[in-house]
Amino acid sequence: MYQLLRRDAPESPSPTVEGKLSLILPAHNEKDSLETVVQSSVSVLNEYVPDWEIIIVDDGSADGSAEIADALAAADARVSAVHHPHNQGYGSAWRSGFAAASGEYIMCMDSDGQFDLGDITKLLPYVNHCDIVAGYRLERKDPPHRKLNAMIFHLAVRVMFNVKLHDLDCAFKIFRASLIHSLPLRSPGALINLEIYTLSRLKDARVVEVGVNHYPRRAGEPTGAKPAVVLQAMLEIFVLRLRVWREGFKTSSAVPLALGIGAGLTLLTAVARRIRRR
């Protein structure tokens, strides 16, 4: 049975990870934060994880992030860099990282400095017992318009997929690699989290949510709040919902088709209005 638990703090001291941990850092134009994030991550991993690797996925950066990634990889054999020739999207960056990962566990964290890998100590007590250990932001440090976009997105996925995660798109998670490699992931964009959770539920995955810290972005420019990205995410919701129906997946028998389509159209209309105002 699919299980969702929530914890505000670990119940026990951080255990030793039973296997290798692959940390995936997607990066698109993050030259001002990438090196700092990688160096601090190396320090944390050295302290808490016996066997690890870092995979930087440069998603078509044009600001020098690719060169920084290569330099970091050259300086430490446990760090590697994967490059996209052009920007392919957040989900594509995750999938490239998944394909390159060799660990029994896979962790994803953004490279913009809004998370501190030191919070991995809050997740580690659960990694040997759960398929997904998902961080949720105790206090989201984003501008109001990003919070509004997130609220609309979470409403859409709750109505159409009956997903009740506290913070679905929080970019601080540890997955069991065998689960990730078993999923037919296709999402090129921000919907990668929803795709993972929707498909994982069909495999009776055990999920725990743990509160983590979130910090203001101090460098670079966020792309997740751009109107085109928001609209793409909304359209991807419909594509995934149709895919689930087509393949016979039943993620929420209590939500009728008409309600899902109606709510989705309402949300798309709201997004379109916001885009026209810009």
C-alpha positions in Angstrom: 0.0 0.0 0.0 1.2 3.5 -0.9 2.1 5.2 2.4 2.7 8.9 3.1 4.1 9.9 6.5 5.2 13.4 7.7 7.9 14.3 10.2 9.0 17.7 11.5 12.2 16.2 12.9 14.2 13.0 12.8 13.2 10.3 15.3 16.7 8.9 15.7 20.3 9.9 15.1 21.4 9.9 11.5 22.2 6.3 10.4 24.8 5.3 7.9 23.5 5.1 4.4 23.4 1.5 3.3 24.9 2.1 -0.1 26.2 4.9 -2.4 24.4 8.2 -2.6 24.3 10.1 -6.0 23.6 13.8 -5.6 22.2 15.4 -8.7 22.6 19.2 -9.1 20.7 20.6 -12.1 22.1 24.0 -13.2 20.9 26.5 -15.7 22.9 29.7 -15.6 24.0 29.4 -12.0 27.6 30.6 -12.3 27.4 32.8 -9.2 26.3 29.9 -6.9 27.4 26.6 -8.5 30.9 26.4 -7.2 29.9 27.4 -3.6 27.1 24.9 -3.6 29.3 22.1 -4.9 32.1 22.8 -2.4 29.8 23.0 0.6 28.1 19.8 -0.6 31.4 18.0 -0.8 32.1 19.0 2.9 28.7 17.7 4.0 28.9 14.5 2.1 32.4 13.8 3.5 31.0 14.1 7.0 27.8 12.2 6.7 27.9 9.8 3.8 30.6 7.1 3.4 30.2 6.6 -0.4 28.9 9.3 -2.7 29.2 11.1 -6.0 28.0 14.5 -7.3 26.6 14.8 -10.8 26.2 18.4 -12.1 23.8 18.6 -15.0 24.4 21.7 -17.0 21.1 22.4 -18.8 22.4 24.5 -21.7 23.9 27.3 -19.6 25.2 30.3 -21.5 26.8 32.1 -18.5 29.9 30.0 -17.9 28.3 27.5 -15.6 29.4 24.7 -18.0 33.1 25.6 -17.6 32.7 25.9 -13.8 31.1 22.4 -13.8 34.0 20.9 -15.8 36.6 22.6 -13.5 34.9 21.1 -10.4 34.8 17.7 -12.0 38.5 17.9 -13.0 39.4 18.8 -9.4 37.5 15.8 -7.7 37.0 12.4 -9.3 33.8 12.0 -7.3 32.3 15.0 -9.2 31.1 14.7 -12.8 29.5 17.0 -15.3 26.7 16.2 -17.8 26.0 18.8 -20.4 22.9 19.5 -22.5 23.8 21.4 -25.8 20.8 23.6 -25.2 18.2 24.2 -22.4 16.0 21.2 -22.3 14.1 21.8 -19.1 14.1 20.9 -15.4 12.7 17.4 -15.9 15.2 16.6 -18.6 18.0 17.7 -16.3 16.8 15.3 -13.6 16.4 12.5 -16.1 19.9 13.0 -17.4 21.2 12.9 -13.8 19.2 9.7 -13.1 20.7 8.1 -16.1 24.3 9.0 -15.0 23.8 8.0 -11.3 25.5 4.9 -10.0 24.3 5.0 -6.4 21.8 2.9 -4.6 20.2 6.2 -3.5 19.7 9.3 -5.6 19.3 12.8 -4.1 18.2 15.9 -6.0 18.9 19.4 -4.9 18.9 22.7 -6.8 22.2 24.5 -7.3 20.9 28.0 -6.7 21.9 28.1 -3.0 18.3 28.1 -1.6 18.9 24.8 0.2 21.7 23.7 2.6 22.8 20.2 2.1 23.5 20.1 5.8 19.8 19.4 6.2 20.4 16.0 4.7 20.8 14.9 8.4 17.0 15.4 8.7 16.4 13.0 5.8 19.0 10.3 6.5 17.1 8.6 9.4 14.6 7.4 6.8 16.6 6.5 3.7 17.1 2.9 4.6 13.4 2.4 5.3 11.5 4.5 2.6 11.5 4.7 -1.1 11.2 8.5 -1.2 12.3 10.9 1.5 10.9 14.2 0.5 11.9 17.5 2.1 9.2 20.2 2.4 10.0 23.9 3.0 9.2 24.9 6.5 9.1 28.5 5.4 9.3 29.2 1.7 11.6 32.1 1.0 10.3 33.1 -2.5 8.7 36.2 -3.8 4.8 36.4 -3.6 4.2 35.7 -7.3 6.2 32.4 -7.0 4.2 31.4 -4.0 1.0 32.2 -6.0 2.1 30.1 -8.9 2.9 27.2 -6.5 -0.5 27.5 -4.9 -2.3 27.2 -8.3 -0.1 24.3 -9.2 -0.7 22.4 -6.0 -4.4 23.0 -6.3 -4.4 21.5 -9.8 -2.5 18.4 -8.9 -4.6 17.8 -5.7 -7.8 18.0 -7.8 -6.7 16.0 -10.8 -4.3 13.5 -9.2 -5.4 13.5 -5.5 -1.7 14.1 -4.5 -1.6 15.3 -0.9 2.0 16.0 -0.4 2.8 19.1 1.6 5.3 20.5 -0.9 5.3 18.5 -4.1 7.9 20.5 -6.0 10.4 21.0 -3.2 13.9 20.3 -4.7 15.4 18.5 -1.8 14.6 14.8 -2.0 16.3 11.3 -1.7 14.9 8.5 -3.8 15.7 4.8 -3.8 17.5 4.4 -7.1 15.8 1.1 -8.0 12.4 2.8 -7.8 13.5 5.7 -10.0 15.1 3.4 -12.6 11.8 1.4 -12.8 9.7 4.4 -13.7 9.0 5.4 -17.4 9.8 9.1 -16.8 9.2 11.4 -19.7 8.5 14.9 -18.3 10.9 17.5 -19.8 9.9 20.3 -17.4 8.7 21.1 -13.9 6.2 18.3 -13.8 8.9 15.7 -13.1 8.0 15.6 -9.4 4.3 14.9 -10.1 5.2 12.3 -12.6 7.5 10.5 -10.1 4.9 10.6 -7.3 2.0 9.5 -9.6 3.9 6.5 -11.0 5.5 5.7 -7.6 2.0 5.3 -6.0 1.3 2.6 -8.5 4.3 0.7 -7.1 3.1 1.0 -3.5 6.1 3.3 -2.7 6.7 4.3 0.9 7.1 8.1 1.2 8.0 10.3 4.2 8.0 14.1 4.2 10.5 15.9 6.4 10.7 19.7 7.1 13.8 21.4 5.8 15.1 25.0 5.6 14.7 27.3 2.6 16.7 30.4 1.9 16.3 33.4 -0.3 18.0 33.3 -3.7 21.1 35.5 -3.5 22.4 35.2 -7.1 21.2 34.2 -10.6 17.7 34.5 -12.0 14.9 32.0 -11.3 13.2 30.5 -14.4 10.3 28.6 -12.7 8.1 31.7 -12.4 8.3 32.8 -16.0 4.9 32.7 -17.7 6.0 30.3 -20.4 7.3 27.9 -17.8 4.1 28.1 -15.7 1.9 27.6 -18.8 4.1 24.6 -19.9 3.7 23.0 -16.5 -0.1 23.4 -16.7 -0.2 21.9 -20.1 2.0 19.0 -19.0 -0.5 18.3 -16.2 -3.2 17.6 -18.8 -0.7 15.4 -20.8 0.2 13.4 -17.8 -3.5 13.0 -16.7 -4.4 11.8 -20.1 -1.5 9.4 -20.1 -2.6 8.0 -16.8 -6.1 7.4 -18.0 -4.9 6.0 -21.3 -2.6 3.5 -19.7 -5.3 2.4 -17.3 -3.7 3.9 -14.2 -6.1 4.9 -11.5 -4.6 7.4 -9.1 -7.9 8.6 -7.6 -11.1 6.8 -8.3 -13.0 9.4 -6.3 -12.3 12.3 -8.7 -14.5 12.2 -11.7 -13.2 13.1 -15.1 -15.5 16.1 -15.5 -14.3 17.7 -12.3 -10.6 17.3 -13.3 -11.1 18.8 -16.7 -13.2 21.6 -15.4 -10.8 22.5 -12.6 -7.9 22.3 -15.1 -9.5 24.6 -17.6 -10.2 27.1 -14.8 -6.6 27.1 -13.7 -5.3 27.5 -17.3 -7.6 30.5 -17.7 -6.2 32.0 -14.5 -2.7 31.5 -15.8 -3.5 33.0 -19.2 -4.9 36.1 -17.5 -1.8 36.5 -15.5 0.4 36.2 -18.6 -1.6 38.8 -20.5 -1.1 41.3 -17.6 2.6 41.1 -17.9 
